[in-house]
Amino acid sequence: MKSKMRIQSLSVFFLLLGVIIILSSCKVGVQEVVREHYENNKGLIQNYGGSKNKQKREYLSESIGQYMYYLVLIKDEKTFSSQVDSLKEHFIVTEGDQLFIKWRVTKSTVVNASIDDFRIIESLKKASKEFNEPSYLVLANKLEETIISTQLTDGLVVDFYDWKLKKKTSEIHLSYLNDTVIKGNKELDTELYQKIVADSLDTNSPYFNEVYDVEKKTYETANKETVNLIDQFLIAMNYIKMTNKIPREFDQWLRDEWTSEQKLAGGYNKQTLSPSVEYESSAVYSMAILYFITANEPEYAKQVHEILMEQPPFSSEANYEEIHFFDYLWAKTSDWEYKKMN
């Protein structure tokens, strides 16, 4: 009896040890790849890995925002702190008593991007609680105050503000929305956001209209003939989070397409509902996993995750010079979310 109990105890021990090793390797691996392949000598994250793609190289608020979000997710306080330092040094601009985040690191950049701002603000607020660091919340609030004072239109935050022209756009890309920030700010009209997202489904197809003009109060499409599936997934997730409903037409089309083809393309034709491009991408599969998790469809998430594991970011011979940081980080983020769910 004692021998049996000892064997069971050892089995539990080694099982827990294996889980710890897997989680640890996953946690360390991403940071190592970022340091070795994507960061320059100033700690800035470039959009493509390696040193050969000088003509393609950009340092984007998109990239640092994605990384900050991931670092809070995996609870890496030290690396998160270093990214906040990089954010302050390279991206945050002081205008009078206001702070804004420029969308890329160049001397001439005078415009922000709300999608990246929202992600950074959300990450700072979560990190403030997770790491018990009040300064993160102070910074998040300051950045959010600037957005409200420069980009708020009838309770809605438009895509960007040009600090040189002192002018804001009238457009909102629905893929840019962040339900956490929207629901947490009393200045924003949550009910209006819900209505705009709910009414964004195209009546002639299962896809969403991508853009809302706050002045004209009309919807616009990014392309009259095709849709980008990454944008569609982002809007679909916003739809679920804001309305607590599943976008039935889109969801049915997606499940039918997956069941029929067992793969997803990067874009689709609005009329034929067939692929408009030949390529697949890890970012598309990453978004699909996150969508199916959000829609509470775990079996589909599992099937897509199996495909994601065959994509370049998970290859032992990955060529990071050909992998955009956007694709890499979303792949790792969705993989983490999927494993956490299971």
N, C-alpha and C positions, 0 to 999 in steps of 0.2 A: 504493500500500500504506500509506504513512504517513498519507495523507488518510483512508483507511478506519479506521485505528487511532485517529486523532484524533476522528473522528465517534463511534466506539464509546466512547472515553473520555469525551467530552462527554455522551453518552447516559447512561452510568453516573453521571456527576457530577450531572446534573439529576434522575435518578431518586432518588439519595440525598438531594439537596437537597429534593425533594418530600416524601420520607418524614420528614425532619427538620422541615419546616414543618408537616406534618400532625400529627406528634406534639407539637410545641411548641404549636400552636394548641389541641389537645385538652387539653394539660396546663394551659395558662393559662386557657382558657375557663371551666372549672368553678370555679376559684378566684375569678374575676371575678364570675360569677353569684352565688356564695355571698356575697361581700362586698357586692355591690350590692343583692341582693334578700332574702337570708336572715339576715344578721348585723345585730344592733342596734348602737347606739353603744358598747356595752360588749364587743363582739366575740362575744356569745352568738348561737348559731344558733337561730332560731325554726322551728317546724314548718311554717308556711306563709310564703311570701314576701310582700313588700310591707308596707304599714302599715294597711290597711283592716280586716283580720281580727283585731281586738283581742280579740274574744270567743273566738276559736279559738286564740290564740297561747299556745304553751307552749315551754319550753326543756328539751329532753329529753336524757338520757344516751344514748338511742338515736341521736340526731342527731350528737352530737359523736363517738360511737364509730364511726359509719358514715364520718364525714369523716376521722377519724384513719386508719382502715383504708385509705381511698382514697388519702390523701396518702402513706402508705408505699408503696402500690402504684405510684404514679407518681414516687416519690422526690423529693418536695418537702419538703426538710428545714426550710426557713424557716417555711413555713406550719404544718407539723406542730408545730414548737416553740411557735408562738403558741397552738395548740390545747391543748397540754400546760399552758401557763400558764393558759388559760381553765378547763381541767379542775380544776386545783389551786385556783383562786380561787373558782369557782362551784359545783362539784359534789362535791369531796372534803371529807368531814367527819371530824374527828379525835375519836375516842372513847377516852380513855385513851391507850394506846400502839398503838391500832388505827386504820386508815383505811378508810372505806367511801365508795362513790359513790352519792349519792342519785339516784333515777331521773328526777327533774325538779327544776328550780330554783324552790323555794318555801321559805319559812321553816318551814312545817309538815311538810315531807317528811322521813320518818324511815325510809324503806324503800328498798332497792336493787333492781336487776333483774339476775339472773345473766346473761341473754343479752347485755346491754350491757356488764356487767363483763368478761365473757369476751372480747368483741370489743376492748375497750379494752386489756386485759392482753395479748392477742395482738399488737395493734398496737404497744404499747410495747416488747415484746420484739423484734419484728422491726425496729423503728426503732432500737433500741439497737445492733443489728448493722449495719444499713444505714447509719446515720449516725455510728457509732462514738461513741455517747453512753451511758456507763455509768449515768448517773442515771435513764435511762428503765427500765433493768432493775431497779434498786433499787426504784423506785416500783411497777413491775409485781409484783415479788415481795412487797412489803408489802401491796398490795391482795389478792393471791392468798392470802396467809397469813390475812388477815381472813376471807375467804370460807370457807377451810377450817375455821377455828376456830368460826365461827358457823353455817355451813350444811351441814356434812358430816354425812351420815346413812348409816351402813353402806357407806361408800365412794362415796357419791353426793352431789352437790351439789344441794340443792333450790333452788327458784326465787328465794326472797328471805328476808331476815331483817328483822324489825321491831325497830328499835333502841329504841323507846319501850316496847314490851311485852316486849322481850327474848325474843322468840319467833320461831321459824322455821316456815315452811309445811311440809307433808308432800308437796307436789306437785312434779313435774318435768314441765314442758312439753318434749316431745321436740324441738320446733323450737328450743329455747333452747340445745341442746348445742353444744359447740365441740370438735371432735376434736383440734385442735392443743393446746389447754390440757389437755384430759383425758389425752391420751397423754404430755404432758410433766410431769405431776404424779404422783409416786409414792404420794401419799396417796389417789388416786382408783383405784377398782376398774375397770380398763379392760375386763376380761372380762365383768363384770356389766353395764357399759354396752352392750357389744356384744350381749349376750343380750337386754337390754331392748329395744333398737332392733330387733333381728332378729325378736323376737316381737310387735312392735307392729302388724304388718299385720292388718287386720280380716279374719276368716275369711269374712265375709259380703259383702265388697266389695273392690275393688282399692285401697282407701284405708287410711291409717294411723290407728290410735288416737292421739290427740294428747297424752294426759296419763298419767303413771305415778305412782301413790301409793306412796311408799317404805314407809309404815307398814302399809298394807293389802296391799301387793304385788299391786295390781290395776291394770288399765288403765281409763281413763275417756275419754269423748269430749267434745270442746268443745261439740258440738251433736249431738243424737241423729239428726237428719234430714239435715243438710248438712255439707259440709266447706269450709273456706277453702283455696283452692289455694296461696296463699303459704305457709301452714303446711305443707301437704302436700309442697311442693317442698323446704322446709328440712329436713323429716324425711327425705325420700327421699335428699337429699344426705348427711345424716348416716349413713343406712343404708349407702350405698356406701362412704363413707370409713371406717366402723367395721367393716364386715363384708367389704369387698372383693368384694361381690356386687351384682348389679343386682336391685332389687325387681321381679321379673318381672311380677306382676299389675298393679302400678301403671304400670310402664313400658309394658306392652302396651296398657292402657287409654289412656294418654297419647298414644301414637303413633296409635292408632285414632282418637281424638278429633281430633287435629290433622289427620290425613290426610282425615278426613271433613268437618271444618268449616273448616279453615284459620284458626282463631281459638280463643282460650281465654277462658273467662269467669272471673270472680273466685271463684265458688263452684259446687259441684255437689251434686246430690241423691244420697244414698247408695244408694237403692233403684233409681231409674231411670237413674242415671249421667249424667243430663242437667243442663244449667245450672240452678242455683237462683236466679241473679241475671242481669240483663241486661247489666250493665256489664263492660267489659274494663278493664285497667289496665296501665300501663307496668311496675309492680312485678311483676305476674304474668308478663309476657313476659320481664322481666329474670331472674326466677328460673328460668323455663323454659330460657333460654339457658345459665345457669350449671349447671342440672341436666344438660342434654344434653352440655355440656363435660365435666362430672364423669363422666357415663355413657359417654363416648367415642363420642358419636353426632353427629359434626360436621355432617352434612347437615341434620339437624333443627335444630341450632343456627343454621345459616345461614338456613334458612327463617324461623325465628322472629325472627332479627336483622333481617331485611328488614321485618317487621311493626313491630318496636321502633322502627326509624328513622322511622316514620310517627306515633309517639306524641308527646304534648305536650312532653316535655323536650327534644326535638330540633327543635321548631318554631322558625322564625326570629321568630315572633310569640308566643312562649310567654308565657302569663299566669301568672307565678309565684305570684300570690295564690291561684290555684286548684290549684297543684301542691304536694302535700305533700313535704317534704324527703326523707322515706323513699323515695317514688317517684322523685324526681329523682336521688338519689345511687345507688340501686340500678341505675337506667337507665344512668348514666354508668359505674358500676363494671362492669356486665356488658358494655357496649360495649367498654371497655378490655380486658377479659379475652378477649372474642371476637377483637378485632383482634390481640391478642398471640398468640393461638392460630394465627392465619392469617398 
